[in-house]
Amino acid sequence: MNTHTLTPYEAPRIGVFVCDCGSNIAGHLDCPDVAEYAKTLPHVVYVKENLYTCSEAGIGEIKKAITEQNLTRVVVASCSPRTHQPLFSSSCAEVGLNPYLFEMVNIRDQCSWVHMGTRDAATQKAKELICMGVAKSAGLEALNEIESSLIRKILVIGGGIAGLSAAQALGDMGLDVILVEKTASLGGLLQQVHQLDSGVMAKEALSQIIDDVRSQSNITCYTSATVTETGGYIGNYDVKIETQTGLVEEQVGCMVVATGAVPLIPEGILGYDGRQVISLMQLEQLLQRDKLDAKRVVFIQCAGARTPEREYCSRICCMIGVKNAMLIKDKYPLTDVRVLYRDMQMYGTHKEQMLWDARGKGIRFDVYTPDNPPEVENGKVTFFQAVTGKTQELDADLVVLSTPLVPRNDSGKLANMLRVPTDQNGFFLEAHAKLRPLDFAADGIFVCGSGRYPATSTEARTQGIGVASRVAAILFKEKLVKSAIVAQINPDACVGCMACLPMCPYEAITYNRDKRICEVNEVLCKGCGNCAATCPSHSAMLRGFKPQQLLAQIGAA
Amino acid sequence: MTKDILVLGGGIAGIQSSLDLAEMGFKVHLVESLPSIGGKMAQLDKTFPTNDCAI
């Protein structure tokens, strides 16, 4: 690749592309006039106005000009770098121009959009912005992307259905997996569940997956084990695992958090006694052991959930409640089964139908309101019928409290160790609710299952398999490649004052005790520039935004 | 065995699958019946709860 770092005697050849963005820019300022002006700027040898620079035609113009005009710098004056910088710089790279010799000027968000109706002033501002961009581009340096090695091994923390599914899928892809489970057996919460709503017994479904995971030679399972220490970065994590046979040290490329959640034990809620008033997981175990003995069963939904101390909806308890109400009614048709609820949360393809089927089987659903919650005492459930406005009393041999899943009490500790966030309820928090639902913001760490949010077994399995895909997208590569826009600290100028250390949000800077200077880990650095702005000796600098580059830009203003 | 992959449907699910598979090094053929990819999400303005621009 032609790097085009200039010798002191060589003048840059700058090409400027002015984008109309349809009428987004051209509608509010005089683009042809701006383009004419750009031709007068120092070192500018080529200028082109495009209807849409980001279109295939516009990209073609850039590539053609780089080749034919022998451009050594490209400036595009258009929208925000957040939208199209990657497209433009990679297009430069395709025809042999180092992608870091590209500069973008925002004449849309920062000019035409905010100065609508003042055409002359907007045109003048666009000219000045381009003048600044051109001045900066002249001083840009060719940079090489940072490469680091990858360890094709994954640590999965948690051996429930989510972690098992992730391990199984990763194992199937031929990757090495270390699965760490805190308890003595694999399977997680599903081990306590009787029958799934598909009719399959939970233990049977689970044992198939566990057998498969156990049989894969590239999956190592540690039970009664915990991860005690993690360090390093994407592609190269060092982890320590406390196992039954002693401490194990491993190196992995990615980590998956699949630690699940625990059912709330409803102490002090609605007369819970663990015998006649039980939790939904206790009912699962009664059904599992075929020990149910009740003629009148009352389910109370939202027991301990959606309250001031626990505001979230646990989502899965309505479906578990209806599933078990139907199981009881099917097996013992003469049993009187009633469900007291606030709102029914029955989402997905079959669950809504399940609710109608349950009503059809003679299960009675009554709504209650949170300001008038049911009361349970001496085998009687009293509740205020919101629809009729009357207080009703039900005899009950068994009351089932549908309690929510709550975060593990040690999930905060794990979050601190991995440096990943949790939400206001204590569940792990993904990088983006819509676009990155399985990723943490920290590169190379992923989340699946109820550790993120109460999930059905289907959802937990889907997420586990999804995580495998996210991990494979990283680990199937030859090496890790990341942006060269990272900080560098001049070792000769650094006095080791450590002012930059607390400013780095990614803990990418460490203090070297032998050399008494601060050093940047380029793989961890995200190029935010905090250290460069803080450094009193100007020894920390951000590549692509060095003082001389920024001063040239400011000087042109 | 040919290792190219056909993804039917260019909405957010199809696009994300294609991207992940391409990152893994597979050649992906993404087929969409409409003139542009993006599906339902491309018709949304903002997404809840972050208010990010959907497109």
Interface residues (C-beta under 8 A of the other chain):
Chain A: H432 A433 K434 L435 S469 R470 A472 A473 I474 F476 K477
Chain B: S17 L19 D20 L21 E23 M24 G25 T47 P49 T50 D52
